[in-house]
């Protein structure tokens, strides 16, 4: 019967065509010439409902296109569904769809403390299914002494403040010059976001909350 050879050829064509599409995406104009801000797409499902709307490419995992980030993130949807820690989405999105502040000349990484609380909450659950905590998520890759994404609990604003989310943590370096330069960049970024928030409220007449928190500057 000819049906099996025909089915085999159709399957082979389908797989090959999918491979060619993925390969073409790697060399297409979608690949950025340098860092850029893009809207977080709805089909990047691990970040649905995250507190910000734009991500930076290339991301921390060196995905240079939205398609690459979406494809790689599919493997982590099951971790999110475990509900093993409230900050799992925040941590994963800081890797796959890091918040974009184009005035900053670097990626904003997750804090080591964020990685640790998610690892502590999820590691045993993952082990129950036969999966160790992956090396690519090693918390040793991150620090708490620079600008980074905090755990939600640490990021809560004082009672009575209107900000519903505070997600950036900053502890300046010792150098006074570095401190001044970093603060100047951050203030520029803040002014841009405040303007965007005002415009969004005027256009949509809806509540849109975005907050940034800084640790107190410490003396040398």
C-alpha positions as CSV (number, residue, x, y, z in Angstrom):
1,X,0.0,0.0,0.0
2,X,1.2,3.5,-0.8
3,X,-0.4,5.2,2.2
4,X,2.5,4.7,4.6
5,X,5.2,6.1,2.2
6,X,2.9,9.1,1.5
7,X,2.3,9.7,5.2
8,X,6.0,9.5,5.8
9,X,6.8,12.0,3.1
10,X,4.2,14.4,4.4
11,X,5.5,14.1,8.0
12,X,9.1,14.6,6.7
13,X,8.0,17.7,4.8
14,X,6.2,19.1,7.8
15,X,9.2,18.6,10.1
16,X,11.6,20.0,7.5
17,X,9.3,23.0,6.8
18,X,9.1,23.8,10.5
19,X,12.9,23.5,10.9
20,X,13.4,25.9,7.9
21,X,10.9,28.4,9.4
22,X,12.7,28.3,12.7
23,X,16.1,28.6,11.0
24,X,14.9,31.5,8.8
25,X,13.7,33.3,11.9
26,X,17.3,33.1,13.3
27,X,18.6,35.1,10.3
28,X,15.6,37.3,9.6
29,X,15.3,41.1,10.1
30,X,13.6,40.3,13.5
31,X,17.1,39.9,15.0
32,X,18.0,43.3,16.5
33,X,21.2,45.2,15.6
34,X,21.5,46.1,19.3
35,X,19.5,46.3,22.5
36,X,15.9,47.3,22.0
37,X,12.5,47.5,23.8
38,X,9.6,45.5,22.4
39,X,6.1,44.8,23.7
40,X,5.7,41.6,25.6
41,X,3.5,39.4,23.3
42,X,0.4,37.7,24.6
43,X,1.8,34.3,23.5
44,X,4.7,34.6,25.8
45,X,2.4,33.0,28.3
46,X,4.7,32.7,31.3
47,X,4.6,36.5,31.5
48,X,0.9,37.0,31.0
49,X,-0.2,39.6,33.5
50,X,3.4,40.6,34.5
51,X,3.6,44.2,36.0
52,X,5.3,45.8,33.0
53,X,4.6,45.8,29.3
54,X,7.9,46.0,27.5
55,X,10.9,43.6,27.5
56,X,14.5,44.1,26.5
57,X,16.1,42.1,23.7
58,X,18.6,40.4,23.6
59,X,17.5,39.0,27.0
60,X,19.6,37.6,29.8
61,X,19.4,34.1,28.2
62,X,20.8,35.6,24.9
63,X,17.6,35.3,23.0
64,X,17.8,37.9,20.3
65,X,14.2,37.7,19.0
66,X,10.8,37.5,20.5
67,X,10.3,34.1,18.7
68,X,13.3,32.7,20.4
69,X,12.2,33.8,23.8
70,X,8.7,32.4,23.2
71,X,10.0,29.1,22.0
72,X,12.4,28.6,24.9
73,X,9.9,29.7,27.5
74,X,7.5,26.9,26.6
75,X,9.6,24.5,28.6
76,X,9.0,26.5,31.8
77,X,5.3,26.8,31.7
78,X,5.0,23.6,33.8
79,X,7.2,25.1,36.5
80,X,4.8,28.1,36.7
81,X,1.8,25.8,36.9
82,X,3.3,24.1,40.0
83,X,2.5,27.2,42.0
84,X,5.5,26.4,44.1
85,X,6.3,30.1,45.0
86,X,4.5,33.4,44.5
87,X,7.6,34.9,42.8
88,X,8.1,32.2,40.2
89,X,6.6,34.2,37.4
90,X,8.6,37.3,38.4
91,X,11.8,35.3,38.3
92,X,11.2,33.6,35.0
93,X,10.1,36.8,33.3
94,X,13.2,38.6,34.6
95,X,15.1,36.0,32.5
96,X,13.0,35.6,29.4
97,X,11.4,39.1,29.3
98,X,13.5,41.5,31.4
99,X,12.0,44.9,32.0
100,X,13.3,47.4,29.5
101,X,14.8,50.7,30.6
102,X,16.6,51.8,27.4
103,X,18.3,54.7,29.3
104,X,20.2,52.0,31.3
105,X,23.2,50.6,29.5
106,X,22.8,47.1,30.9
107,X,20.2,44.4,31.6
108,X,18.4,44.5,34.9
109,X,19.0,41.0,36.4
110,X,17.0,39.2,39.1
111,X,18.4,39.7,42.6
112,X,20.1,36.7,44.0
113,X,17.6,36.8,46.8
114,X,14.8,36.4,44.3
115,X,16.4,33.4,42.7
116,X,17.0,31.9,46.2
117,X,13.4,32.2,47.4
118,X,12.1,30.7,44.2
119,X,14.6,27.9,44.3
120,X,13.8,27.1,47.9
121,X,10.1,27.0,47.1
122,X,10.3,25.0,43.9
123,X,13.4,22.8,44.1
124,X,11.8,20.0,46.1
125,X,8.7,20.0,44.0
126,X,10.8,19.7,40.8
127,X,12.8,16.9,42.4
128,X,9.5,15.0,43.0
129,X,9.0,14.9,39.3
130,X,12.6,13.9,38.6
131,X,14.0,17.3,37.7
132,X,16.9,18.9,39.5
133,X,17.2,22.7,39.7
134,X,18.8,23.6,36.4
135,X,22.3,25.0,36.1
136,X,21.1,27.8,33.8
137,X,19.1,29.1,36.8
138,X,22.0,28.9,39.3
139,X,21.6,31.6,41.9
140,X,25.4,32.1,42.0
141,X,25.0,34.0,38.7
142,X,23.1,36.8,40.4
143,X,24.0,39.4,43.0
144,X,22.2,41.6,45.5
145,X,24.6,44.5,45.5
146,X,23.5,46.1,42.2
147,X,20.3,47.1,40.4
148,X,18.1,44.0,40.3
149,X,14.6,42.6,40.5
150,X,13.6,41.9,44.2
151,X,11.3,39.3,45.6
152,X,7.7,40.6,45.9
153,X,7.7,40.4,49.7
154,X,10.8,42.6,50.0
155,X,9.5,45.0,47.4
156,X,6.2,45.9,49.1
157,X,5.9,49.7,49.7
158,X,5.1,51.0,53.2
159,X,1.4,50.9,54.3
160,X,-0.6,53.9,52.9
161,X,1.5,54.4,49.8
162,X,-0.4,54.1,46.5
163,X,2.2,52.1,44.5
164,X,0.9,48.5,44.0
165,X,4.2,47.1,42.9
166,X,7.8,48.0,43.7
167,X,10.1,45.8,41.7
168,X,13.6,47.3,41.3
169,X,16.1,47.2,44.0
170,X,19.2,49.4,44.0
171,X,22.1,49.4,46.4
172,X,24.9,51.7,45.1
173,X,28.5,50.7,44.7
174,X,31.1,52.3,46.9
175,X,32.5,54.7,44.2
176,X,30.9,58.1,44.5
177,X,31.3,58.7,40.8
178,X,29.7,55.4,39.9
179,X,26.9,56.2,42.4
180,X,26.2,59.6,40.8
181,X,26.2,58.2,37.2
182,X,23.9,55.3,38.1
183,X,21.5,57.6,39.9
184,X,21.4,60.0,36.9
185,X,20.5,57.2,34.6
186,X,17.8,55.9,36.9
187,X,16.3,59.4,37.3
188,X,16.1,59.8,33.5
189,X,14.5,56.3,33.3
190,X,12.0,57.2,36.0
191,X,11.0,60.4,34.3
192,X,10.3,58.6,31.1
193,X,8.2,55.9,32.8
194,X,6.2,58.5,34.8
195,X,5.4,60.3,31.6
196,X,4.3,57.0,30.0
197,X,2.1,56.3,33.0
198,X,0.4,59.7,32.8
199,X,-0.2,59.2,29.1
200,X,-1.7,55.7,29.6
201,X,-4.0,57.0,32.3
202,X,-5.2,59.8,30.2
203,X,-5.8,57.5,27.2
204,X,-7.5,54.6,28.9
205,X,-8.8,56.2,32.1
206,X,-7.7,53.1,33.9
207,X,-5.5,52.3,36.8
208,X,-2.0,51.5,35.8
209,X,0.5,51.1,38.6
210,X,4.2,50.9,38.2
211,X,6.8,51.5,41.0
212,X,10.5,51.6,41.5
213,X,12.1,51.5,44.9
214,X,15.6,52.3,46.0
215,X,17.5,51.2,49.1
216,X,18.9,54.2,51.1
217,X,22.3,55.3,49.8
218,X,24.9,54.1,52.2
219,X,28.0,56.1,53.1
220,X,31.4,54.9,52.0
